[in-house]
């Protein structure tokens, strides 16, 4: 087993929870990014990750004193005033359970989010910060915090509003929503993000799977797990995408250029992600779709490549007649009419939101404010 002194452990521990929250194929490029700046830190991380992998293979975590509970073992257990019903999500950092109120005072279902037991003491600060951030938000389009606490085994947990819905892109396509209806849903997302920004909170991970639409058509913004407080939570400007606190668990495909290059994160970062979300909703295509197969190509495209205009992306000459017809049909129209609907204001709004270089007046801020006024 590795032995690190207090100083080296202090340096490496803040990155370890990020690494444990990644998929196996995401770690090598992340470690390479760190190795370019700090080879010793990368070597320490690699050693700890190798030891963690060896312990998993040996079954240590299943049989040792800090065993991770298997999902079925928690069914029926009570946490605070809630009884756990079923596992509904599992990641490297946390697990999420469907629960119901169990004290008889009133009937209610909720989502209980646990910090994974193996990360108690490592990822606890970020988990606590998520609870503090959610406590500041009260908006009908944001899944709200109900309660928080510690389970009997010391695991921190958050009790959250349970959202029974589907991601906004799937919802729009499944119901073949026209452009106008998609923009109306998007305006609800804008309202939610504007509320967060008014409370000095940047989400930092806006993507389709973090925006759900319920059966009655209500939009809910989820997962403030890597959100940033604009007061008292400043990130160093010189860090890179995968060495900044919280950045290692964001979704690279929806990252803004400043998140890749290590620039300052601000409300404009969310504007960029919102522009990408609107692009996907209107065109069915990712702005840098051709680069999604390679991590290196994706990083370069985010920084250097301007997205094609939405009205051009949906044209038959761009994606082929069959895909163009399918894309248009999912929006209740024809390829040529869809192209006309996107041409002009929507093209302009999205281009400004996806602007690569921020000027002193942060031009990303304006276009998405105008879309709700123009819709």
C-alpha angles and dihedrals in degrees: 000000000000120000118207126185119236094264095049092044090051089053096047102037095072090060098042096076089052090054093048090052093058132089115251094253092051096058102069096060089041091053090045090056091053093043091059090061104028116016093178093054091048091050092051091049092049091051093050092046091049090051091047090051092049091051091051092050090049091052093240094140091050095049106023129088093271096050116167108238114243111236099249091054091068097052109116095015118129124232113186106313094339133089117212114239108174143341111260102172141015131188140158092269104034149357127227126213134192108234140175132213108266106182096079095237092115140335118261140144122217142171115247114203118199127194105234109261094234089061098051104128093020107056096021096102093055091047090051090049091054089056092048091050094049090049089062094055127082112165132132091234096052123077101241134220115251103178145333137204149125124288119226091264092054097259112145114228140184124209108214137181107272112234116201100198148099133252113281096244093052091046093052094047096043091054093039090232115193122237094264093054091047091052091050090055089046090054088060088055088051090053091052093049091045089055091052091048091049086057090050094253126134114199096205096190108062110157136138095270090055092055113069129186117209126220091265092051101260118147119225125187112212143187115041088174094126097027118139129225110223090211120064094352104084119163121219111257094219098061124102130236097269100038098054121099107268096003096098091067099045121104108262093204089064098037121124120234092254090056089055097044097040096250123150115291114226141151086287087068090064090046089059092051090048089053089053091048092052090047091055093045093051101038106024087227132103113241091238098028094147092061099049094095095066129048092211093048090048093052091049093046093050091055103034112020123083113214116245115252112275091234090057094046094059094049118112090233090060105044103013130263097273096052091040090055092047092048092049093045090055086058094047096249146076127277094252095047091047089053091052091049092054097041115098121009098021091047089051096045093051093045091054093046090052094047110145101208119054116214124204093273092049097234092200089075097068110052098060091048089060097049094072090048092050097045 
